[in-house]
C-alpha cells in the first residue's frame, strides 16, 4: 500500500503529527493507499513556504512571461500523464474512467489559457482630470491563496483554481478532500518538474475541521477559493471575514432541466439523463429537477425511464460502465435517506429507489426517478448529490420560469426548445450562473463558471477568474514644480 506525504516547498514531507489515514476505493470498499493526517503545524509550514515564494524567492522576481512559459510546460506534463492521473482518480473517487480521462485530457487547456494570459494583465493610463498629474493603474497578485477542493473532480478543480491564481502571480496551498487526495499529491510532482520555484504550489492533506480551518484562519493567507456544499461554504465565508480574506465559493445546486413540447425530444432525453445520472449524480450542476411541459409529460417520462433502465452499473474502470459507486459512505447513506424521504412525502418512484445490493463495495445506488413531485417536497428543494431525479410538470413559459427559479440555488439550468425566441427569453429570466440551451454539462476554460444565490460567489474559468486573484493599484505622480497653495484641503 502506497504511503503519501504532504508536498511543501517542492518536497514531499511527512506530516508533523506522524499520522496517516487510509484512502478507500469506493468500488471495492478497500483501502488502497495512505494519505497524511495533517495538522495546523503542516499548514503553517506550507503557508510560510508560499509566502516566502512571493516575497523573497525566485518566483517573486519572475516576469509574467516566464510565469506563463512555466505554466505551458506544466500543461504538457499533465497531457503526458493524463492516463495515469485519471486511473488514480477513478481508484480514489469511483467515477467513470471515461469521465475522468476526459477531464484529464482537457485539464491542460486551463494551464495553456491562463499561461498565455499571464503577461497580458495590463493596467492603464488614466486621462486624469487633475492638472499636472500622471495617473495609472497596475494589477498585483492578491497574495497566498488557500484552495479547498471537493472529492468529485479533484484535478479539474486544481486547474480551475490554481491556473488563474498562478497566472496572477499568487502562490497556492491546496487542501484536497480527505476522501480524494492521492491524485493531487501525484500532480504536485509535475509542478516541480515543470520548473515551479519552491513554495509556489503546496499540498497539505487532512480533515476539514483541522487543516481546512487552519488554512482559512491563517493570517498570511489572503484569499480562499472553495468548492463544496453551501453549508460549508457559508461557514468558510463567515470564518474568512474575520481576517478580511477575499473569497470565491463554488457551491451546490438544484438545477432545473426544462423541456418544452417543441424540443427535439431524443436530444432532450439524452440531455436529461446526462444531467442527472452522469457522474452518478455527484456533481454540483446535476439537473436534478426535470421540469417538463404537461402536454408531453407522460410520453417523455416513459422515454427517460427507458434510457435510465439501460444504464449499466459496474467497475468504473471499464469503458462500458455507465454508473459507478457513490464516492463516500456518508454520501451513500445521504442519497438513500433522501429516497426514503421522497417516498414518505408521497412522490412516486418509477425507477430504482433503492441500493444496488448486488454490487461490490456496498456503495451503489440504482438510478432513481420520482414523479408526482410537488415543488414543496424536500426532494425538489434540497441537493441530494446522487442519481435521483424529480419530475415536475408545467404549463407555459411563465410557470416554467417560476418553478425554475423556485430554489435557494442558482448554479445552472437547462432549456430544451427549438424556438429561438423562447431560448433567449428563458436564458434571460432564469436566475443561474450558467444556462445551457439544447445541451447540458458543457464547460470550457474560456467560459466563466459560478453561481448565484446559495450557489456561491465569484467565477472560475474565463478572463473573469483571474481578476479574483488580483488587486488593482492606483498610482498618482505629480510633475508640478509649484507648492500647493493650501496644503490643508484635498487636491
C-alpha positions in Angstrom: 0.0 0.0 0.0 1.5 3.3 -1.1 2.0 6.0 1.6 1.8 9.6 0.5 3.2 12.7 2.2 2.4 16.4 2.0 4.0 18.4 -0.8 5.6 21.6 0.7 8.3 23.8 -0.7 8.8 21.4 -3.7 9.4 18.4 -1.4 7.3 15.5 -0.1 7.4 15.8 3.7 5.9 13.6 6.4 3.0 15.0 8.5 4.2 16.9 11.6 1.9 14.7 13.8 3.3 11.4 12.3 -0.2 10.2 11.4 -1.7 8.9 8.1 -5.2 7.9 7.1 -6.4 5.2 4.7 -7.9 6.3 1.4 -10.7 3.9 0.2 -11.5 2.7 -3.3 -15.3 3.1 -3.3 -15.8 0.4 -6.0 -14.1 -2.3 -3.9 -14.6 -0.8 -0.4 -10.9 -1.5 0.3 -8.1 0.8 1.4 -5.5 1.2 -1.4 -3.2 4.0 -0.1 -2.5 6.1 2.9 -2.5 9.9 3.0 -1.2 12.3 5.6 -3.4 13.4 8.5 -2.2 16.9 8.7 -2.3 19.5 11.5 -2.1 23.2 11.9 1.7 22.9 12.0 1.7 21.5 8.5 -0.4 24.4 7.4 1.9 26.9 9.0 4.9 25.3 7.2 3.1 25.3 3.8 1.9 28.9 4.2 5.3 30.1 5.2 6.8 28.5 2.1 4.1 30.1 -0.1 4.6 33.5 1.5 8.4 33.2 1.0 7.9 32.3 -2.7 6.0 35.6 -3.2 8.4 37.8 -1.2 12.0 36.6 -1.2 12.2 33.6 -3.6 12.9 33.4 -7.3 9.2 33.3 -8.0 8.9 36.9 -6.8 11.4 38.0 -9.5 9.9 36.1 -12.4 8.4 38.1 -15.2 4.8 37.3 -16.2 6.1 35.9 -19.4 8.4 33.5 -17.6 5.5 32.5 -15.4 3.4 31.8 -18.4 6.0 29.6 -20.0 6.3 27.6 -16.8 2.6 27.0 -16.9 2.8 25.9 -20.5 5.4 23.3 -19.5 3.1 22.0 -16.8 0.3 21.7 -19.4 2.4 19.4 -21.5 3.4 17.3 -18.5 -0.3 16.8 -17.5 -1.1 15.8 -21.0 1.7 13.2 -21.0 0.4 11.8 -17.6 -3.3 12.1 -18.2 -4.0 8.3 -18.3 -2.0 7.6 -15.1 -3.7 10.5 -13.2 -7.1 9.5 -14.4 -6.6 5.9 -13.1 -5.7 7.3 -9.7 -8.8 9.5 -9.6 -11.1 6.6 -10.5 -9.5 4.4 -7.8 -10.0 7.2 -5.3 -13.4 8.5 -6.1 -15.1 5.8 -8.1 -16.2 8.0 -11.0 -16.1 6.6 -14.5 -12.7 6.3 -16.3 -14.3 7.7 -19.4 -15.3 10.8 -17.5 -12.1 11.3 -15.5 -9.8 10.6 -18.5 -11.9 13.2 -20.5 -11.3 15.7 -17.7 -7.6 15.0 -17.5 -7.1 15.2 -21.3 -8.9 18.6 -21.1 -7.2 19.8 -17.9 -4.0 21.2 -19.7 -6.1 23.7 -21.6 -6.6 25.7 -18.3 -2.8 26.0 -17.9 -2.4 27.0 -21.6 -5.2 29.5 -21.5 -4.1 31.2 -18.2 -0.4 30.8 -19.0 -1.0 32.7 -22.2 -2.9 35.3 -20.2 -0.2 35.9 -17.6 1.7 38.6 -19.5 -1.5 40.3 -20.8 -2.9 41.5 -17.5 -2.3 45.1 -18.3 -3.1 48.2 -16.3 -3.8 51.5 -17.9 -3.0 55.2 -18.0 -6.0 57.3 -16.8 -6.5 60.6 -18.5 -6.9 62.2 -15.1 -8.9 65.5 -14.6 -6.3 66.9 -12.2 -3.7 69.2 -13.9 0.0 68.3 -13.8 -0.6 64.7 -12.6 0.2 61.4 -14.3 -2.1 58.6 -13.1 -2.0 54.9 -13.9 -3.2 51.6 -12.7 -1.4 48.3 -12.2 -2.5 44.8 -11.1 -0.8 42.9 -8.4 -1.3 39.4 -7.0 -3.6 39.3 -4.0 -1.2 37.1 -2.0 -1.1 33.5 -0.8 -4.2 31.5 -1.9 -5.8 28.7 0.0 -7.6 26.3 -2.4 -10.0 23.8 -0.9 -11.2 21.3 -3.5 -14.0 18.7 -3.5 -13.9 15.0 -3.9 -15.8 14.6 -7.2 -13.3 16.1 -9.7 -10.1 16.9 -7.7 -7.7 17.7 -10.5 -10.2 19.6 -12.6 -10.8 21.9 -9.6 -7.0 22.3 -9.3 -6.9 23.6 -12.8 -9.9 25.9 -12.3 -8.5 27.4 -9.1 -4.7 27.3 -9.4 -4.1 28.2 -13.0 -5.7 31.7 -12.7 -4.1 32.2 -9.3 -0.6 31.4 -10.6 -1.2 33.4 -13.8 -1.9 36.4 -11.5 1.4 35.8 -9.6 0.0 34.2 -6.5 1.3 31.1 -4.7 -1.1 28.4 -3.5 -1.7 26.0 -0.7 -4.1 23.2 -1.7 -6.2 21.3 0.8 -7.8 18.5 -1.2 -10.7 16.5 0.1 -9.5 13.8 2.6 -11.5 11.3 0.5 -9.6 12.0 -2.7 -6.2 13.4 -2.1 -3.9 11.0 -4.0 -4.2 12.5 -7.4 -3.5 16.0 -6.2 -0.3 14.7 -4.4 0.8 12.9 -7.6 0.1 16.0 -9.6 2.2 18.1 -7.3 5.4 16.4 -8.6 4.6 17.6 -12.1 4.7 21.3 -10.9 8.3 20.7 -9.7 9.2 19.0 -13.0 7.7 22.0 -14.9 10.1 24.3 -13.1 7.8 25.9 -10.5 10.0 27.5 -7.9 10.0 26.5 -4.3 6.8 27.3 -2.4 4.6 28.2 -5.4 2.4 25.0 -5.3 1.9 23.2 -2.0 -0.5 20.5 -0.8 -1.5 19.8 2.8 -3.8 16.9 3.4 -6.1 16.3 6.4 -9.5 16.8 7.8 -11.6 19.9 7.2 -12.0 20.9 10.8 -8.2 20.8 11.3 -6.3 21.5 8.1 -9.1 23.3 6.3 -10.0 25.5 9.3 -6.3 26.3 9.9 -5.9 27.4 6.3 -9.0 29.6 6.3 -7.9 31.2 9.6 -4.2 31.7 8.7 -3.3 35.4 8.8 -0.9 35.1 5.9 -3.5 33.6 3.5 -5.1 36.4 1.5 -7.7 34.5 -0.4 -9.7 31.3 -0.1 -11.3 29.5 -3.0 -13.6 26.6 -2.1 -15.8 24.1 -3.9 -18.3 22.2 -1.8 -21.7 22.4 -0.1 -23.4 25.7 0.6 -23.5 25.0 4.3 -19.7 24.6 4.5 -19.3 27.5 2.1 -21.3 29.8 4.4 -19.2 28.7 7.3 -16.0 29.4 5.4 -17.3 32.8 4.3 -18.0 33.8 7.9 -14.7 32.5 9.1 -12.7 34.2 6.3 -14.4 37.5 7.1 -12.6 37.7 10.4 -9.3 38.2 8.7 -10.8 40.1 5.7 -9.9 37.4 3.2 -11.1 37.5 -0.4 -13.4 34.5 -1.1 -14.5 32.6 -4.2 -17.2 30.0 -3.4 -18.5 27.4 -5.9 -21.2 25.7 -4.1 -24.2 23.4 -4.6 -27.2 23.4 -6.9 -30.7 22.2 -7.5 -30.6 22.8 -11.2 -33.8 22.7 -13.4 -33.6 20.9 -16.7 -36.6 22.4 -18.6 -38.2 20.5 -21.5 -40.8 22.2 -23.8 -43.1 20.3 -26.1 -41.4 21.8 -29.1 -37.9 20.4 -28.2 -36.1 17.6 -30.1 -37.2 15.0 -27.6 -34.4 12.5 -28.4 -31.8 15.1 -27.7 -33.6 16.3 -24.6 -33.9 12.9 -23.2 -30.2 12.2 -23.6 -29.5 15.6 -22.0 -31.8 14.9 -19.0 -30.1 11.5 -18.4 -26.6 13.0 -18.8 -27.6 15.8 -16.4 -28.6 13.5 -13.5 -27.0 10.1 -14.0 -23.6 11.1 -15.4 -21.0 11.0 -12.6 -23.6 9.1 -10.6 -25.3 12.4 -9.9 -22.3 13.6 -7.9 -21.9 16.9 -9.5 -23.0 20.4 -8.4 -24.5 21.1 -11.8 -26.7 17.9 -11.7 -30.0 18.6 -13.4 -31.9 17.1 -10.5 -35.2 18.8 -11.3 -36.8 17.8 -14.6 -39.5 20.4 -15.5 -41.4 19.0 -18.4 -44.4 20.6 -20.3 -47.5 18.8 -19.2 -48.7 18.0 -22.8 -45.7 15.7 -23.3 -45.0 14.7 -19.7 -46.3 11.2 -19.8 -44.6 10.3 -23.1 -41.4 12.0 -22.2 -41.3 10.3 -18.8 -41.5 6.9 -20.4 -38.7 7.8 -22.7 -36.3 8.8 -19.9 -37.3 5.8 -17.8 -36.3 3.5 -20.7 -33.0 5.3 -21.0 -32.4 5.1 -17.3 -33.0 1.3 -17.3 -30.3 0.9 -19.9 -27.6 2.3 -17.6 -25.0 -0.3 -16.7 -23.6 -0.4 -13.2 -20.2 -1.8 -12.6 -16.4 -1.3 -12.5 -15.8 2.4 -13.2 -12.5 1.5 -14.9 -14.4 -0.3 -17.7 -15.4 1.6 -20.8 -19.0 0.2 -21.0 -19.9 1.1 -17.4 -22.4 4.0 -17.1 -23.0 4.1 -13.3 -20.2 3.8 -10.7 -20.4 3.8 -6.9 -21.2 6.8 -4.6 -17.8 8.1 -3.5 -18.1 8.2 0.3 -20.1 6.1 2.8 -21.7 9.2 4.3 -22.9 10.4 0.9 -24.2 6.9 0.1 -26.3 7.0 3.2 -27.5 10.5 2.5 -28.7 9.6 -1.0 -30.6 6.6 0.4 -32.1 8.8 3.1 -33.4 11.2 0.5 -35.0 8.4 -1.4 -36.9 7.3 1.7 -37.9 11.0 2.4 -39.3 11.3 -1.1 -41.4 8.1 -0.7 -42.6 9.3 2.7 -43.7 12.7 1.2 -45.8 11.0 -1.5 -43.5 11.1 -4.5 -44.0 8.1 -6.8 -40.8 6.1 -7.6 -40.9 4.8 -11.2 -37.3 3.7 -11.5 -34.8 2.4 -9.0 -35.4 3.8 -5.5 -33.0 1.5 -3.6 -29.5 0.4 -3.1 -27.9 -1.9 -5.6 -27.0 -4.6 -3.2 -25.5 -7.0 -5.7 -22.5 -4.7 -6.5 -19.1 -4.8 -4.8 -18.0 -2.2 -2.3 -21.5 -1.7 -0.9 -21.9 1.9 -2.2 -24.1 1.6 -5.4 -27.5 3.3 -5.7 -29.9 2.4 -8.5 -30.6 5.2 -10.9 -33.8 6.6 -9.4 -36.7 8.7 -10.9 -39.6 10.1 -8.9 -42.8 11.6 -10.4 -45.8 13.1 -8.8 -43.3 15.5 -7.2 -44.5 18.9 -5.9 -42.3 21.9 -5.5 -42.6 22.0 -1.7 -41.2 18.5 -1.3 -37.7 18.2 0.1 -36.7 16.0 -2.9 -37.5 19.0 -5.1 -35.8 21.7 -2.9 -32.6 20.1 -1.3 -29.4 19.0 -3.0 -29.2 15.2 -3.0 -25.9 14.8 -4.9 -26.7 11.4 -6.2 -28.5 9.7 -9.1 -32.0 10.8 -8.1 -34.3 12.8 -10.5 -37.5 14.6 -9.6 -40.1 15.2 -12.3 -42.5 18.2 -12.1 -44.9 19.3 -14.8 -45.6 22.8 -16.0 -47.8 24.8 -18.5 -46.1 27.5 -20.5 -43.0 29.7 -20.1 -44.3 31.7 -17.2 -44.8 28.7 -15.0 -41.5 27.2 -16.1 -39.6 30.3 -15.1 -41.4 30.4 -11.7 -40.6 26.8 -11.0 -37.1 27.0 -12.4 -36.3 29.9 -10.0 -38.1 28.5 -7.1 -34.9 27.4 -5.3 -32.3 28.9 -3.0 -29.7 27.8 -5.5 -28.6 29.3 -8.8 -25.7 27.4 -10.3 -27.1 26.1 -13.6 -30.2 25.5 -15.7 -31.0 23.7 -18.9 -33.6 24.6 -21.5 -34.7 22.4 -24.4 -36.7 24.1 -27.2 -36.5 24.6 -30.9 -37.9 28.1 -30.5 -35.1 30.6 -30.6 -37.2 33.4 -29.1 -38.1 31.1 -26.2 -34.5 30.1 -25.7 -33.4 33.7 -25.3 -36.3 34.7 -23.1 -35.7 31.7 -20.8 -32.0 32.2 -20.6 -32.6 35.8 -19.6 -35.2 35.0 -17.0 -33.6 32.1 -15.2 -31.5 33.1 -12.2 -28.5 30.8 -12.7 -24.8 31.4 -13.4 -24.9 29.1 -16.4 -27.8 28.4 -18.7 -27.5 25.6 -21.3 -29.9 25.5 -24.3 -30.2 22.2 -26.1 -27.1 20.9 -24.3 -26.0 20.2 -20.7 -22.8 19.8 -18.6 -20.7 21.7 -21.2 -17.7 23.6 -19.6 -14.7 25.4 -21.1 -11.6 27.1 -19.8 -12.8 30.2 -21.8 -16.3 30.4 -20.1 -16.9 31.8 -16.7 -18.5 29.4 -14.3 -20.1 30.1 -10.9 -23.4 30.6 -9.2 -26.0 33.0 -7.9 -27.8 32.9 -4.5 -26.7 29.9 -2.3 -24.6 28.5 -5.2 -21.7 30.8 -4.5 -19.7 33.9 -5.1 -17.3 34.8 -7.9 -16.4 33.0 -11.1 -14.0 30.3 -12.2 -12.6 29.9 -15.7 -12.5 32.6 -18.4 -10.9 36.0 -18.0 -13.2 36.8 -15.1 -11.5 34.2 -13.0 -8.0 35.8 -13.0 -9.5 39.1 -11.7 -10.4 37.4 -8.4 -6.6 36.9 -7.8 -5.5 40.5 -8.5 -5.5 43.7 -6.6 -5.8 47.0 -8.6 -3.3 49.7 -7.5 -3.8 53.3 -8.4 -0.6 55.4 -8.8 -0.5 59.2 -8.9 2.6 61.2 -9.9 2.6 65.0 -9.7 5.0 66.7 -12.1 4.1 70.2 -10.9 7.0 72.4 -9.6 4.6 74.5 -7.5 3.9 74.2 -3.8 0.2 73.7 -3.1 -1.5 77.0 -2.2 -3.4 75.3 0.7 -2.0 72.1 2.0 -5.0 71.6 4.3 -7.5 70.7 1.6 -7.9 67.7 -0.7 -6.1 68.1 -4.1 
